[in-house]
Amino acid sequence: QVQLVESGGGLVQAGGSLKLSCAASGSTFSISAFAWYRQAPGKQREFVASIITDGSTHYADSVKGRFTISRDNAKNTVYLQMNSLKPDDTAVYYCNAVSFSYSRRDYWGQGTQVTVSS
């Protein structure tokens, strides 16, 4: 079992920055990848960024060059640094962890609201 707790969301003006955190606990040794997803009102949940064990990262086109995903292995924490925020970035951001210990399992946090004002 893996538990994920997001934090760092809030209200920010366009062009500003926020840093989200995702603290993982439980069977964190089984996690192969972390990712951030977001869901805006009236839209489907979409992929934002991911980071895997070897440190490689992947970003949605919409956030490339603006967002950076990173991790602190000692703290079992994943971060999403969000710069140059746009109103379109407004969404609930969810932390995701994937485990392949026996079969694929996905874990999700409860989400943190990010609101970007114009």
C-alpha positions in Angstrom: 0.0 0.0 0.0 1.1 3.5 -0.9 -0.3 6.7 0.5 0.1 10.0 -1.3 -0.5 13.4 0.1 -0.3 16.5 -2.0 0.3 20.0 -0.8 1.3 23.4 -2.1 -1.7 24.3 -4.1 -3.2 27.7 -3.9 -4.1 30.9 -5.7 -1.5 32.6 -7.9 -1.6 35.3 -10.5 -0.8 34.6 -14.1 2.9 34.5 -14.6 3.6 33.4 -11.1 4.9 30.2 -9.7 3.9 27.4 -7.3 5.6 24.3 -6.1 3.5 21.3 -5.4 4.7 18.5 -3.2 3.6 14.9 -3.0 4.7 12.9 0.0 4.6 9.2 -0.4 4.4 6.7 2.5 3.9 3.0 2.9 5.4 0.6 0.5 7.4 3.3 -1.4 10.1 0.8 -2.4 7.7 -0.6 -4.9 7.1 2.6 -6.8 8.5 2.7 -10.3 7.2 6.0 -11.4 5.6 9.2 -10.1 3.4 11.4 -12.1 1.3 14.5 -11.8 -2.1 14.8 -13.4 -4.6 17.5 -13.4 -8.3 18.0 -14.0 -9.9 21.3 -14.9 -13.6 21.9 -14.6 -15.4 20.3 -17.5 -12.3 18.5 -18.7 -11.0 15.0 -18.4 -8.1 14.3 -16.2 -4.9 14.9 -18.1 -1.3 13.9 -17.8 1.1 16.6 -16.7 4.5 15.2 -15.9 6.2 12.0 -14.8 9.5 10.8 -13.4 10.7 7.3 -13.2 13.4 5.4 -11.2 16.3 6.3 -13.5 15.3 10.0 -13.2 14.0 10.4 -16.7 11.1 12.7 -17.1 8.3 13.3 -19.5 6.0 16.3 -19.8 2.8 17.1 -21.5 3.3 19.5 -24.4 1.2 22.1 -22.7 3.6 22.5 -19.8 7.0 21.8 -21.4 9.4 24.5 -20.5 7.3 25.8 -17.7 6.9 22.9 -15.3 9.6 20.7 -13.7 9.1 17.5 -11.9 11.7 16.3 -9.4 12.1 14.0 -6.5 13.8 13.7 -3.2 14.4 10.0 -2.7 15.4 10.5 0.9 12.1 12.1 1.7 10.0 10.0 -0.6 8.7 13.2 -2.0 8.0 14.3 -5.5 7.7 17.9 -6.5 6.2 19.9 -9.4 7.7 23.3 -9.9 5.3 25.3 -11.9 6.5 28.6 -13.5 4.9 31.0 -15.8 1.5 29.9 -14.8 -1.5 30.5 -17.0 -5.2 30.6 -16.3 -5.5 27.4 -18.3 -3.3 25.7 -15.7 -6.2 26.1 -13.2 -7.1 22.6 -12.1 -7.0 20.1 -9.3 -3.6 18.5 -9.4 -3.2 14.9 -8.5 -0.1 12.9 -7.6 0.1 9.5 -9.0 2.4 6.6 -8.2 2.8 3.4 -10.2 3.9 0.1 -8.8 4.7 -3.1 -10.7 5.5 -5.2 -7.6 3.3 -8.0 -8.8 0.9 -6.3 -11.2 0.4 -2.7 -12.2 -1.1 -0.7 -9.4 -1.8 3.0 -9.4 -2.1 5.1 -6.3 -3.6 8.6 -6.2 -3.6 11.4 -3.8 -6.6 13.5 -3.0 -5.6 16.4 -5.1 -4.7 20.0 -4.5 -6.3 23.0 -6.1 -4.3 25.3 -8.2 -6.0 28.5 -9.3 -4.4 30.9 -11.6 -6.0 34.3 -11.9 -5.6 36.6 -15.0 
